[in-house]
């Protein structure tokens, strides 16, 4: 969630040709929360206090943190001109291929 990490991710998404980008902060529902925190403690123990503070035993991160990340992402998406800053009307929808016509009628039997 560091600004540099978000910037690198959005730049890569833009370079890949994305026409829309958005993001959400991790949801830690019961069951997943316990598994995640155990994994985090094992792999990145220094992050555990911050995650405990952000989630305070709940499913969703602190609203101020979610707003901060949403603002950063919105600014990055705009700066990379992805989908006109998230305007859904600017997304390109691929057209389905035209059905091919058969030149002769096939026999059933």
Buried (B, 14 or more C-beta within 10 A) or exposed (E): BEEEEBBEBBEEBBEEEBEBBEBEBBEBEEEEBEEBBEEBEEEEEEEBEEBEEBBEEEEBBBEEBBEBBBEBBBBBBBEBEBBBBBEEEEEEEEEEEEEEEEEEEEEEE
